[in-house]
Amino acid sequence: MSPADDRRDPSGRQRGAARAQGRTQRSASAPSQRRRGSDPARTAAYDVLRAVDGSDAYANLVLPPLLRERRITGRDAAFATELAYGTLRLRGRYDAIIALAADREVGSIDAPALDVLRLGVHQLLGMRVPAHAAVSETVGLAREQLGTGPSQFVNAVLRTVGRSDESDWEQRIAQSAGDDEVARLAVLQSHPVWVVRALREALVGNGRSADEIGALLAADNVAPRVTLVARPGLATADEVVGDAGDGVGTVGGLAPTAVVLSGGDPAALPSVRDGRAGVQDEGSQLVTLALTSAPLEGPDARWLDLCAGPGGKAALLAAVAGERGARIVANEVQPHRTRLVEQALRAVPADAVEDVRTGDGRTVGTDEPGAYDRVLVDAPCTGLGALRRRPEARWRRTPADLAGLSALQRDLLVSALQAVRVGGVVAYVTCSPHLVETQLVVKDAVRAAGRLGVGTEQVDAPALVRAIAPGHVDLDEARTDVQLWPHVHGTDAMHLTLLRRR
């Protein structure tokens, strides 16, 4: 911890050395004559929210380089991270509170002022920041970023919010939602109504109780742990734990390759910098390892990652392939993501990587029929299974997205079934539990492949996952596919179906 980290006061502001040591004297100028500087952590969080709103950026891609560029570290970085991500996760709840406190629809509030208000409400109701500090610091941010007039509006609204506690506001916004249970859950747990309905249907469709929906939504609003993958043959989980330092890393509870960090910047670890390890959700590791452990009939020499960007699963596949003397082809449709795949594979032995290429995965099956022993289809999806990691995704996606995505998913899976040889295995993976993107896509693709003369049978994916994580995975005994859940498994809501070509 740096000396600057120790100078953070209870309000979350970083104090100067003189103030931290008690060497202060009052300014002779009146408060109205003094220019307030904006807190770096709060300014960073505000800039992230504006980038998310103004340019459809993803917070997890914007915030880390911004913190490095501005040299915001330690407690300040942690404060900025929780402020930005927490505000994005709970935006729906906070907007309902702001509407009541301001006595106007949030759509009538200028977007920059609304973002400042959201940040202020999160400090008041979602963080341990004293009310007076949350209001004064946020008003200072508004004054610097937006001007005097908007800052006065921000001040009035936040003071109204601060007069009631979190439970009181929750009761009021629940009442404003009326008698509709889904609407109440949506506003209290900060999810769009259509997402709440889709997730509840997904629970039931996977043999779970609809009553779990509240726990699932709440899990989406909890900051996830940082999980690393130790790539086989390059590093062990114990080696990555040692790399992280005393008390910082622990071996994961599900995937044997997983390491969970309690703090710090994973990019600072030597094993991550050189590519022997990487950031990857434990559920993502589990479904990838399940493909590598599926029994084959015949050779096991050539593997394909059909939608490889940004490269996490491709790197894990390639590492396992390297240990077995197999080779991987990594295909990605977008050139900039192809470059990310190349970077992710930098530590993998060259003889384990046949090619990293840019191409449309929908044509691979006709271009290379029966050419691969194992194929991974990590299909583009709504991302509803990773809302805790990408909180802004819940506000961007709409039901209209499903038609285009499910058609693409079906076409990619059909292509993969054509590209795998008879006796080979295809893994269909999505980071979404939505039934339209999982079970229905698989049924449609199997029928479409059958019309092309490609037969399939489903492999018992739960048995393979249980073998990887014995005693630690709660899966439906009646199903042959796998659906993981944040509130049950502590992972992203990854879906896995394994199909063998016949």
Salt bridges, closest charged atoms under 4 A:
ASP39 OD1 - ARG8 NH2 3.85
ASP39 OD2 - ARG42 NH1 3.68
ASP47 OD2 - ARG70 NH2 2.67
ASP53 OD2 - ARG50 NH1 3.25
ASP56 OD1 - ARG396 NE 3.90
ASP76 OD1 - ARG8 NH1 1.53
GLU82 OE2 - HIS122 NE2 2.79
ASP95 OD1 - ARG118 NE 2.78
ASP115 OD2 - ARG50 NH1 2.57
ASP115 OD1 - ARG118 NH1 2.95
GLU137 OE1 - ARG13 NH1 2.63
GLU137 OE1 - ARG36 NH2 3.51
GLU144 OE1 - ARG35 NH2 3.65
GLU166 OE2 - ARG93 NH1 3.50
GLU170 OE2 - ARG93 NH1 3.72
GLU212 OE1 - ARG208 NE 2.92
GLU212 OE1 - HIS487 NE2 2.67
ASP220 OD2 - HIS191 NE2 2.94
ASP274 OD2 - ARG276 NE 2.95
ASP281 OD1 - ARG388 NH2 3.18
ASP281 OD1 - ARG389 NH2 2.76
GLU297 OE1 - ARG502 NH1 2.96
ASP300 OD2 - ARG324 NH1 3.57
ASP300 OD1 - ARG374 NE 3.00
GLU332 OE2 - ARG337 NE 3.39
GLU354 OE2 - ARG302 NH2 2.72
GLU354 OE1 - ARG327 NH1 3.50
ASP360 OD2 - ARG362 NH2 2.99
GLU368 OE1 - ARG302 NH2 3.55
GLU368 OE2 - ARG357 NH2 2.56
ASP373 OD1 - ARG421 NE 2.48
ASP378 OD2 - LYS313 NZ 3.00
ASP401 OD2 - ARG397 NH1 3.76
ASP411 OD1 - ARG410 NH2 3.43
ASP444 OD1 - ARG447 NH2 2.47
GLU457 OE2 - ARG500 NH1 3.35
GLU457 OE2 - ARG502 NH2 2.70
ASP474 OD2 - ARG208 NH2 3.24
GLU477 OE1 - ARG466 NH2 3.64
ASP481 OD1 - ARG479 NE 2.66
ASP492 OD1 - ARG388 NE 2.99
ASP492 OD1 - ARG389 NE 3.10
